[in-house]
Amino acid sequence: MTEIIEQAVRDILTACTPRKVILYAEKRTMATDKLKAFSLCVILPDDADARAVRTHLHLAITVDVPVSLSVYTIGEWDDLISDKTSYAAWIARKGRVIYDQTA
């Protein structure tokens, strides 16, 4: 994991208390393999307001590359991953957990 992604995770952990953070996409330049953008999924406790936290996280992340965020509560996540055709289920299959509060 690159320093840029690690910094984004540190920013997220400062801004909220996620249960999990999943890295599910990285875009890199062909010539230099330099990171150009990446996507994270943040799973929050059920009592969190995922929409409000998502907005707050976009402002809190300090890295210089674009970051796409998908933010769900545990309940939303559990419901969505049970549908194998959902975007969340795809993230669960293809992504890599890079922070797990329960681990």
Backbone as JSON, one array per atom type, in Angstrom:
{
  "sequence": "MTEIIEQAVRDILTACTPRKVILYAEKRTMATDKLKAFSLCVILPDDADARAVRTHLHLAITVDVPVSLSVYTIGEWDDLISDKTSYAAWIARKGRVIYDQTA",
  "N": [[0.85, -1.17, 0.0], [0.52, 2.21, -0.81], [2.1, 5.26, 0.38], [0.4, 7.42, 0.01], [-2.19, 6.27, 0.05], [-2.11, 5.21, 2.63], [-1.99, 7.62, 4.08], [-4.5, 8.69, 3.48], [-6.14, 6.83, 4.79], [-5.34, 7.3, 7.43], [-6.31, 9.91, 7.69], [-9.06, 9.39, 7.47], [-9.46, 7.84, 9.79], [-8.99, 9.75, 11.68], [-11.11, 11.45, 11.28], [-13.47, 9.97, 11.66], [-14.96, 6.95, 13.06], [-14.5, 4.23, 11.68], [-15.64, 0.86, 11.0], [-14.55, -0.78, 9.1], [-12.24, -0.34, 6.38], [-12.02, -0.51, 2.97], [-9.98, -1.02, 0.23], [-10.64, -0.7, -3.12], [-10.07, -0.01, -5.72], [-7.5, 1.16, -7.85], [-5.97, 3.61, -9.78], [-3.45, 3.99, -12.08], [-0.61, 5.56, -13.71], [0.43, 4.59, -16.96], [3.11, 4.73, -17.87], [4.78, 5.35, -15.63], [3.72, 4.07, -13.44], [2.69, 5.52, -11.4], [0.47, 6.46, -8.8], [-2.7, 7.64, -9.61], [-5.35, 7.94, -8.87], [-7.75, 6.63, -6.52], [-10.03, 4.27, -4.93], [-12.08, 3.95, -2.09], [-13.92, 2.08, 0.3], [-15.87, 2.75, 3.04], [-16.96, 1.5, 6.03], [-19.31, 2.04, 8.45], [-20.4, 2.32, 11.95], [-23.78, 1.34, 12.84], [-25.23, 3.48, 13.91], [-24.33, 5.75, 12.69], [-24.49, 8.54, 10.4], [-24.31, 7.94, 7.27], [-24.3, 9.45, 4.85], [-23.75, 12.1, 5.69], [-21.27, 11.68, 6.9], [-19.77, 10.86, 4.71], [-19.58, 13.23, 3.17], [-18.14, 14.78, 5.01], [-15.77, 13.28, 5.12], [-14.71, 13.61, 2.53], [-13.85, 16.21, 2.73], [-11.99, 15.96, 4.76], [-9.93, 14.29, 3.92], [-6.63, 14.5, 2.95], [-4.93, 14.02, 0.79], [-3.23, 14.37, -2.41], [-4.37, 13.3, -4.68], [-7.25, 12.24, -6.58], [-9.92, 10.8, -4.69], [-12.27, 8.34, -4.52], [-15.19, 7.7, -2.72], [-17.13, 5.25, -1.13], [-19.61, 4.91, 1.16], [-21.02, 3.19, 3.83], [-23.34, 2.07, 6.36], [-23.03, -0.56, 8.82], [-25.34, -2.16, 8.79], [-26.51, -1.45, 6.3], [-24.45, -2.32, 4.61], [-24.34, -5.11, 5.17], [-26.9, -5.88, 4.26], [-26.69, -5.18, 1.52], [-24.49, -6.7, 0.57], [-25.53, -9.2, 0.57], [-26.93, -9.4, -1.74], [-25.79, -10.55, -4.58], [-25.48, -9.14, -6.95], [-25.11, -6.5, -6.37], [-23.35, -3.34, -6.06], [-21.9, -3.1, -3.69], [-21.5, -5.81, -3.04], [-19.8, -6.49, -5.12], [-17.6, -4.88, -4.43], [-16.92, -6.13, -2.01], [-16.08, -8.62, -2.97], [-13.94, -7.99, -4.74], [-12.35, -6.09, -3.49], [-9.84, -5.11, -1.02], [-9.41, -5.46, 2.36], [-8.15, -2.9, 4.26], [-8.16, -1.71, 6.65], [-9.38, -2.81, 9.7], [-11.4, -2.65, 12.33], [-12.14, -4.64, 14.06], [-10.18, -6.51, 13.88]],
  "CA": [[0.0, 0.0, 0.0], [1.35, 3.41, -0.95], [2.03, 6.28, 1.43], [-0.79, 8.24, -0.25], [-3.34, 5.54, 0.56], [-1.96, 5.16, 4.09], [-2.36, 8.94, 4.59], [-5.96, 8.81, 3.38], [-6.71, 6.02, 5.87], [-5.1, 8.05, 8.68], [-7.27, 11.02, 7.68], [-10.37, 8.81, 7.75], [-9.49, 7.44, 11.19], [-9.06, 10.98, 12.47], [-12.41, 12.1, 11.04], [-14.6, 9.13, 12.1], [-14.57, 5.65, 13.64], [-15.03, 3.17, 10.81], [-15.42, -0.53, 11.36], [-13.65, -1.31, 8.07], [-11.94, 0.44, 5.18], [-11.67, -1.45, 1.91], [-9.43, -0.46, -1.01], [-11.18, -1.53, -4.19], [-9.62, 0.39, -7.06], [-6.36, 2.06, -7.96], [-5.67, 4.0, -11.15], [-2.03, 4.37, -12.16], [-0.13, 5.93, -15.04], [1.05, 3.46, -17.66], [4.55, 4.89, -18.01], [5.53, 5.4, -14.38], [3.0, 3.32, -12.41], [2.36, 6.45, -10.33], [-0.93, 6.46, -8.41], [-3.43, 8.82, -10.09], [-6.62, 7.99, -8.16], [-8.1, 5.35, -5.9], [-11.37, 4.19, -4.38], [-12.18, 3.33, -0.78], [-15.23, 1.84, 0.88], [-15.81, 2.96, 4.48], [-18.11, 0.9, 6.69], [-19.49, 2.75, 9.72], [-21.39, 1.75, 12.87], [-25.16, 1.55, 12.42], [-25.8, 4.75, 14.37], [-23.72, 6.86, 11.94], [-25.18, 9.08, 9.23], [-23.33, 7.66, 6.21], [-24.23, 10.56, 3.89], [-23.05, 13.23, 6.32], [-19.86, 11.29, 7.09], [-19.13, 10.85, 3.38], [-19.24, 14.62, 2.86], [-17.08, 15.17, 5.93], [-14.53, 12.59, 4.74], [-14.15, 14.25, 1.35], [-13.16, 17.42, 3.19], [-10.93, 15.6, 5.71], [-8.82, 13.58, 3.26], [-5.66, 15.53, 2.56], [-4.01, 13.58, -0.26], [-3.25, 15.18, -3.63], [-4.95, 12.57, -5.82], [-8.68, 12.02, -6.37], [-10.34, 9.63, -3.92], [-13.7, 8.04, -4.61], [-15.61, 7.08, -1.48], [-18.42, 4.6, -0.93], [-19.76, 4.87, 2.62], [-22.19, 2.44, 4.24], [-23.39, 1.57, 7.73], [-22.91, -2.02, 8.87], [-26.61, -2.72, 8.35], [-26.62, -1.27, 4.85], [-23.44, -3.18, 4.01], [-24.78, -6.5, 5.29], [-28.03, -6.07, 3.34], [-26.27, -5.08, 0.13], [-23.61, -7.79, 0.13], [-26.31, -10.43, 0.39], [-27.36, -9.38, -3.15], [-24.54, -10.74, -5.33], [-25.39, -8.23, -8.09], [-24.95, -5.11, -5.9], [-22.01, -2.75, -6.1], [-21.25, -3.45, -2.43], [-21.05, -7.2, -3.15], [-18.62, -6.46, -5.99], [-16.51, -4.35, -3.61], [-16.54, -7.18, -1.05], [-15.36, -9.67, -3.71], [-12.73, -7.51, -5.42], [-11.56, -5.19, -2.67], [-8.91, -5.61, -0.01], [-9.58, -4.76, 3.63], [-6.88, -2.3, 4.67], [-8.33, -1.38, 8.07], [-10.48, -3.58, 10.3], [-11.44, -2.33, 13.75], [-12.33, -5.87, 14.82], [-9.01, -7.42, 13.72]],
  "C": [[0.9, 1.24, 0.0], [1.16, 4.36, 0.22], [0.78, 7.16, 1.25], [-2.04, 7.55, 0.3], [-3.29, 5.45, 2.08], [-2.37, 6.5, 4.72], [-3.87, 9.12, 4.55], [-6.64, 8.01, 4.49], [-6.5, 6.72, 7.21], [-6.08, 9.21, 8.8], [-8.68, 10.53, 8.03], [-10.49, 8.46, 9.23], [-9.52, 8.64, 12.12], [-10.45, 11.6, 12.4], [-13.61, 11.3, 11.55], [-14.06, 7.83, 12.68], [-15.15, 4.53, 12.79], [-14.8, 1.79, 11.4], [-14.44, -1.18, 10.39], [-13.41, -0.24, 7.02], [-11.41, -0.55, 4.16], [-11.15, -0.66, 0.71], [-9.93, -1.33, -2.15], [-10.83, -1.07, -5.59], [-8.43, 1.33, -6.93], [-6.16, 2.36, -9.45], [-4.25, 4.53, -11.16], [-1.66, 4.77, -13.58], [0.56, 4.72, -15.66], [2.57, 3.56, -17.64], [5.3, 4.75, -16.69], [4.91, 4.59, -13.24], [2.67, 4.2, -11.2], [0.86, 6.45, -10.07], [-1.59, 7.76, -8.84], [-4.75, 9.01, -9.37], [-6.86, 6.64, -7.52], [-9.49, 5.45, -5.27], [-11.37, 3.41, -3.07], [-13.65, 3.15, -0.4], [-15.05, 1.93, 2.4], [-17.1, 2.42, 5.08], [-18.17, 1.43, 8.12], [-20.43, 1.99, 10.65], [-22.81, 2.12, 12.43], [-25.74, 2.9, 12.84], [-25.23, 5.97, 13.63], [-24.62, 7.29, 10.78], [-24.19, 8.99, 8.06], [-23.2, 8.82, 5.23], [-23.47, 11.74, 4.45], [-21.57, 12.91, 6.49], [-19.13, 11.31, 5.76], [-18.7, 12.27, 2.99], [-18.08, 15.09, 3.72], [-15.74, 14.54, 5.53], [-13.9, 13.21, 3.5], [-13.38, 15.51, 1.72], [-11.95, 17.09, 4.07], [-9.73, 14.93, 5.05], [-7.9, 14.59, 2.6], [-4.72, 15.15, 1.43], [-4.24, 14.37, -1.55], [-3.75, 14.45, -4.87], [-6.44, 12.38, -5.54], [-8.98, 10.71, -5.63], [-11.85, 9.5, -4.07], [-14.08, 7.29, -3.35], [-17.0, 6.45, -1.62], [-18.53, 4.42, 0.57], [-21.09, 4.21, 2.96], [-22.16, 2.23, 5.76], [-23.27, 0.05, 7.67], [-24.19, -2.68, 8.36], [-26.81, -2.62, 6.85], [-25.68, -2.23, 4.13], [-23.89, -4.64, 4.02], [-25.94, -6.8, 4.35], [-27.56, -6.12, 1.9], [-25.37, -6.24, -0.31], [-24.33, -9.12, 0.01], [-26.89, -10.53, -1.03], [-26.09, -9.41, -4.01], [-24.38, -9.8, -6.52], [-25.18, -6.78, -7.67], [-23.5, -4.65, -6.02], [-21.23, -3.1, -4.83], [-20.73, -4.89, -2.47], [-19.82, -7.29, -4.05], [-17.41, -5.95, -5.21], [-16.01, -5.42, -2.64], [-15.74, -8.28, -1.73], [-14.0, -9.19, -4.2], [-11.81, -6.68, -4.54], [-10.68, -5.91, -1.66], [-9.11, -4.79, 1.26], [-8.22, -4.22, 4.07], [-6.96, -1.74, 6.09], [-9.54, -2.16, 8.56], [-10.42, -3.35, 11.8], [-11.52, -3.61, 14.59], [-11.14, -6.8, 14.76], [-7.99, -7.21, 14.82]]
}
